[in-house]
Amino acid sequence: MPQHSAILGTGSYLPRRAVSNQELTDFLAAKGVETSAEWIQTRTGILQRHFAEGDETNTSMATAAAKQALAKAGVDAQSVDLIILATSTPDQIFPSTACGVQAALGAQRAMAFDIQAVCSGFVYALTVADSMIRSGQVRNALVIGSEVFSRLMDWMDRTTCVLFGDGAGAAFLQVSEEPGVLGCELKADGTLGCILNADGRIENGRIVGDPFLRMDGQAVFKQAVSVLGSSAISLFESVDFQLDQLDFLVPHQANVRILHAVARKLKLPESRVVVTVGQHGNTSAASVPLALDLAVSSGLIKKGHNVLLQGVGGGFTWGSVLVRM
Ligand SMILES: CC(C)(COP(=O)(O)OP(=O)(O)OC[C@H]1O[C@@H](n2cnc3c(N)ncnc32)[C@H](O)[C@@H]1OP(=O)(O)O)[C@@H](O)C(=O)NCCC(=O)NCCS
């Protein structure tokens, strides 16, 4: 009997502090940076985002999301075989944030590592976990996306600092006779690294290069719409899946205009697209598991639904995972 992996539980964590467009606009105005709540909402669909406070770290947020996913799956931390954490904003260079989560959960048996694929991180991590479960190396996996992008923002750059937020989401996967994960497709194009990057690094005790996130918004926008559409179509073809069998699309939450453009490209009604960017902003690797958990917790996504999870972001990276919940 071929083995599959299936999602048994999801979880999420949002920092306590929600910041509305107006609050952010007022904060930026005090620095002489001109924007407006209306511009942010109409150009991106974002109404608010959450920002981590001093005691809210990548590790603490990821741990909270992971605990929820384990509780919903009815599994205790000691049974976890594998923890993969997708992030571009780890708490430190090393040890990995995944190891911090392993310690905080008391998941002594689990191997643990981070994956860095920026906003595609969760679908990259899910694909690796699915492969390790199907190959029999592990029986289960905690897959987490957790980010504190607020710490990479240049508050003098209005073209980026209004877009991002912090948070964490998680999914618990277990070996299963029935899928579960129906198919995965990951892609990258390193020649486009310059359109979205955080260039800085630590060298000889000093930050060298630009420590802030930089983005060519229009280039990223066009690339995102193009690759999300083509990735969905090629994954569906490779697993012989018809678009009309899809119940929900849970795409990376960057800009509501990108999500609607992808839905139009796939001829998918907007009601089938899970949209949380209004409440969360762009939380990078956390955005897909946060949106998935919200849709599951609210009862929108139910057991048996076919769901397409899609990530796109810096690298340039993108990917799709088709799951039967
Ligand atoms: C960033 C983004 C919202 C900008 O929207 P846009 O409609 O493309 O806007 P433009 O870049 O054409 O800028 C239009 C104008 O708004 C201005 N503008 C940019 N940010 C602004 C802000 N926060 N407030 C007010 N004006 C702003 C620009 O300076 C420009 O002014 P100009 O015409 O006088 O030069 C959009 O390109 C986007 O969402 N890109 C993808 C971002 C993304 O998905 N990133 C993560 C992927 S993982």
The ligand as a MOL file (V3000), in Angstrom:
LIG
                    3D

  0  0  0     0  0            999 V3000
M  V30 BEGIN CTAB
M  V30 COUNTS 48 50 0 0 0
M  V30 BEGIN ATOM
M  V30 1 C 3.8940 47.6520 -3.9030 0
M  V30 2 C 2.5840 47.8620 -4.6250 0
M  V30 3 C 1.4290 47.8180 -3.6410 0
M  V30 4 C 2.6020 49.2100 -5.3140 0
M  V30 5 O 1.3780 49.3970 -5.9870 0
M  V30 6 P 1.3690 50.0010 -7.4630 0
M  V30 7 O -0.0370 50.1750 -7.8390 0
M  V30 8 O 2.2270 49.0980 -8.3070 0
M  V30 9 O 2.0330 51.3860 -7.2250 0
M  V30 10 P 3.3060 51.9720 -7.9640 0
M  V30 11 O 4.5220 51.2620 -7.5200 0
M  V30 12 O 2.9920 52.0480 -9.4360 0
M  V30 13 O 3.2960 53.4350 -7.3670 0
M  V30 14 C 2.2620 54.3330 -7.7060 0
M  V30 15 C 2.5340 55.6010 -6.9500 0
M  V30 16 O 2.2350 55.3940 -5.5730 0
M  V30 17 C 3.3340 55.8330 -4.7920 0
M  V30 18 N 3.3850 55.0520 -3.5720 0
M  V30 19 C 4.0880 53.9240 -3.3290 0
M  V30 20 N 3.8820 53.5140 -2.0640 0
M  V30 21 C 3.0430 54.3960 -1.5140 0
M  V30 22 C 2.4570 54.5300 -0.2440 0
M  V30 23 N 2.6880 53.6550 0.7540 0
M  V30 24 N 1.6280 55.5680 -0.0230 0
M  V30 25 C 1.3600 56.4530 -0.9810 0
M  V30 26 N 1.9000 56.3990 -2.2000 0
M  V30 27 C 2.7150 55.3790 -2.4690 0
M  V30 28 C 4.5480 55.6530 -5.6720 0
M  V30 29 O 5.5880 56.4710 -5.2440 0
M  V30 30 C 3.9820 56.0710 -7.0060 0
M  V30 31 O 3.9810 57.4700 -7.0770 0
M  V30 32 P 4.3760 58.2160 -8.4610 0
M  V30 33 O 3.3570 57.7450 -9.4280 0
M  V30 34 O 4.2570 59.6570 -8.0780 0
M  V30 35 O 5.7550 57.7500 -8.7640 0
M  V30 36 C 2.3700 46.7620 -5.6950 0
M  V30 37 O 3.2990 46.9390 -6.7490 0
M  V30 38 C 2.5260 45.3890 -5.1540 0
M  V30 39 O 1.7130 44.9270 -4.3960 0
M  V30 40 N 3.5620 44.6700 -5.5880 0
M  V30 41 C 3.8090 43.3270 -5.1710 0
M  V30 42 C 4.2130 43.3290 -3.7430 0
M  V30 43 C 4.3470 41.9480 -3.2270 0
M  V30 44 O 3.5360 41.1270 -3.5290 0
M  V30 45 N 5.4000 41.7030 -2.4810 0
M  V30 46 C 5.6920 40.5210 -1.8330 0
M  V30 47 C 5.6990 39.3730 -2.7200 0
M  V30 48 S 6.1540 38.0110 -1.8270 0
M  V30 END ATOM
M  V30 BEGIN BOND
M  V30 1 1 1 2
M  V30 2 1 2 3
M  V30 3 1 2 4
M  V30 4 1 2 36
M  V30 5 1 4 5
M  V30 6 1 5 6
M  V30 7 2 6 7
M  V30 8 1 6 8
M  V30 9 1 6 9
M  V30 10 1 9 10
M  V30 11 2 10 11
M  V30 12 1 10 12
M  V30 13 1 10 13
M  V30 14 1 13 14
M  V30 15 1 14 15
M  V30 16 1 15 16
M  V30 17 1 15 30
M  V30 18 1 16 17
M  V30 19 1 17 18
M  V30 20 1 17 28
M  V30 21 1 18 19
M  V30 22 1 18 27
M  V30 23 2 19 20
M  V30 24 1 20 21
M  V30 25 1 21 22
M  V30 26 2 21 27
M  V30 27 1 22 23
M  V30 28 2 22 24
M  V30 29 1 24 25
M  V30 30 2 25 26
M  V30 31 1 26 27
M  V30 32 1 28 29
M  V30 33 1 28 30
M  V30 34 1 30 31
M  V30 35 1 31 32
M  V30 36 2 32 33
M  V30 37 1 32 34
M  V30 38 1 32 35
M  V30 39 1 36 37
M  V30 40 1 36 38
M  V30 41 2 38 39
M  V30 42 1 38 40
M  V30 43 1 40 41
M  V30 44 1 41 42
M  V30 45 1 42 43
M  V30 46 2 43 44
M  V30 47 1 43 45
M  V30 48 1 45 46
M  V30 49 1 46 47
M  V30 50 1 47 48
M  V30 END BOND
M  V30 END CTAB
M  END
